[in-house]
Amino acid sequence: MSINTRPILEIRDLSAGVDGKPILKGINLAIGLGEVHAIMGPNGSGKSTLAAVLAGREGYDVTAGQVLYAGGDLLEMDPEERAREGLFLAFQYPVEIPGVNSTYFLKAALNEVRKHKGLPELDALEFLTLVKDRMKVLELNEDLLRRSVNEGFSGGEKKRNEIFQMAVLEPRLAVLDETDSGLDIDALKVVSNGVNKLRRPDNAQLVITHYQRLLNYIVPDFVHVLVDGRIVRTGDKALALALEEKGYDWITREEALVA
Amino acid sequence: MSTATETIEGLVQKEYKYGFYTDIEADAAPPGLNEDIVRLISAKKNEPAFMLEWRLKAYRHWKGLKEPTWPHLHHPPIDYQNAVYYSAPKKKGEGPKSLEEVDPKLLETYEKLGIPLKERERLAGVAVDAVFDSVSVGTTFKEKLSEKGILFCSFTEAVEQYPELVQKYLGSVVPYTDNYFAALNAAVFSDGSFCYIPKGVRCPMELSTYFRINAANTGQFERTLIIADEGAYVSYLEGCTAPMRDEHQLHAAVVELVALEGAQIKYSTVQNWYPGDEQGRGGIYNFVTKRGLCKGRNSKISWTQVETGSAITWKYPSCILQGDNSIGEFYSVALTNNYQQADTGTKMVHIGKNTRSTIVSKGISAGHGQNSYRGLVKIQKGAANARNFSQCDSLLLGSLCGAHTFPYIEVKNTTARVEHEASTSKIGEDQIFYCNQRGLSTQDAVNMIVNGFCKEVFRELPMEFAVEAQKLLGVSLEGSVG
């Protein structure tokens, strides 16, 4: 593992909540390039809140701590700046945008990222070549490109489309928020396979999930267990398997004993 | 999740691009309206007696009418005696014989507006008739059109040269008794466009009229008459702008379309009259009567409108489906921002057998804008197997605006099928965040979402117009998100 390189993401003592209700209560986490981290936790533990705060969603108040991304202050950046800087969120519930063509949408997104990097924008032809290449990775039907963004997509198609967008945008840090939810086993394999192919030494992945089964396919370097807004345990894949076997109760009980 | 509405409300502010005023000498009538003014207008135009009589009848009828109060619109009373009913750019000497003789300042104005008034063959192939205040200033491509027997000229010229056609069709679709504003227009209209497509001719280019109100306190009352003879086809574009002024200006136009057997008329409008400022000061009061008559069998009339301007829009482009198997279509995008109000929609009157109509209306409200769809679908007794499909969607940006829908359906034939779908949605914070997360700014996200919302209408517009309409929406929405 790339212990010596500076982490791409460093979360320090982060606390955040919604409408005055605390949800995250002092998160510490460092993710290095080339690493895959998994965050597991029971419902309501704050997993999706963490994803939302990282992406800069409105309505979440950060009450303490800081987040460094690629050396900069992430929390100071607008959501679109974070995206252009290579932070990608695969949504748990991808949003439908009626009437907006998928290809058009994705081309606009990619060109924002390219502009930000000082690269020339891709024209329609160059873009299409790129897109067709990346579609193969996700085994997606080309017909999807002609449809409106996520409109009328099945649950599985929406999730695959998220990973497809990730394949095109090539983020430095991808946060996958419960990407496995609502997927049958075949779709889960395709999606995981896609994510694995996108793994590179110069990027990182943060996989948020409730179930261990996703981690059979996306093998993490680190597993963190989030309970009631805190990371209560960190380990490797074995920790995920133990959780699968014993349930989250096991950790909560042990936590209670320690306290 | 609190600030998205505030953000959206910030997005709509952008100055009106066409707010310049051309300093040009005008030949204007004194303010006010009486029989003498009507006579003066008719005399200025050297009109034949039938025109003057018609105008006077219209004026007398108008005097007995009251301004309609049923629209969902609020404005201070209009003082009809304070408006100027005739204003023409002063002619140098005799009057222009050709475009070369048109006042160069006028031509400059049209340059600024981006209208290729000068005949340039390579330019998009759009023939333009431009109406400045009340008078038509030049029609391009006249020769090329006349080769095909197409008549396309100012209304004044049509009255002079083709009085029999004018007399036959003028008021045949919108009689002066139709409504308050139609009566007013009939009494005082000073110019407009006239178009006749002969039997079996497919008009080889888009025909276009550009309307501009320049002089202060001037009402613009133009009249458009388009006749497509048997089997003819024409696509007609209409655009409008006006300078920025603090006071309201009145625009009451009438458009009449006649489609004979097998004829098709496609009429597209991008209305960008000055909408008033953020406080609701100034802007055009736009009271327009547009109606098409599908007179012959298998005829078709299609209205497409993009309404982004005007302080007040009152407009219901309609189709009378008289001929059997005739088709009427109405595609509309109406955007109201700041304090703009729109009460717009259509009427589809099914008279003939197997007549079909489609209505797609997209209303977008932002700021304090109030947007109403008002539509009538009427199936008369003899209209066996008539079909209508209506879809009215409203999109709200922010929490201070309003969307209203007033559908009226009257069915007198049991074989008819009428469908009505309606939806109201807000631009979701989720949608904007999703776009943000992919690197798009909030402004770009709103534009993209709004354009997506309007897509079914935009694809009905001719290409160049569709591009213009998209840009216009972008400009009109700028500042509605912060």
Contacts between the chains, C-beta under 8 A, distances in Angstrom:
chain1	res1	chain2	res2	distance
A	55	B	433	7.9
A	55	B	437	5.4
A	56	B	436	7.6
A	57	B	433	5.7
A	58	B	1	5.9
A	58	B	2	7.1
A	58	B	3	5.4
A	58	B	4	5.9
A	58	B	429	6.6
A	58	B	433	6.9
A	59	B	1	3.5
A	59	B	2	6.2
A	59	B	3	7.8
A	78	B	436	7.3
A	79	B	433	6.5
A	79	B	436	3.9
A	79	B	437	5.9
A	80	B	436	4.6
A	80	B	437	7.8
A	80	B	439	5.5
A	80	B	440	6.2
A	80	B	441	5.5
A	80	B	442	7.6
A	82	B	437	7.9
A	83	B	436	6.7
A	83	B	437	5.3
A	83	B	438	5.8
A	83	B	439	4.1
A	84	B	439	4.7
A	88	B	437	7.6
A	89	B	437	5.2
A	91	B	434	6.8
A	91	B	437	7.7
A	94	B	434	7.3
A	95	B	428	7.1
A	95	B	430	4.8
A	95	B	431	5.3
A	95	B	433	7.8
A	95	B	434	4.1
A	96	B	431	8.0
A	97	B	431	5.5
A	97	B	434	7.2
A	97	B	435	7.6
A	97	B	448	7.4
A	97	B	449	6.1
A	97	B	452	6.0
A	98	B	452	5.8
A	98	B	453	6.9
A	99	B	449	8.0
A	99	B	451	7.2
A	99	B	452	2.9
A	99	B	453	5.6
A	99	B	454	7.4
A	99	B	455	4.2
A	99	B	456	7.6
A	100	B	448	5.4
A	100	B	449	6.7
A	100	B	451	7.4
A	100	B	452	3.7
A	105	B	435	7.9
A	105	B	438	7.4
A	105	B	448	7.1
A	106	B	438	7.8
A	108	B	440	6.1
A	108	B	444	7.1
A	108	B	448	7.2
A	109	B	438	3.8
A	109	B	439	5.0
A	109	B	440	6.2
A	112	B	438	7.6
A	112	B	439	3.6
A	112	B	440	6.0
A	113	B	439	5.2
A	116	B	439	7.3
A	148	B	452	6.8
A	165	B	438	6.9
A	169	B	438	7.2
A	169	B	439	7.7
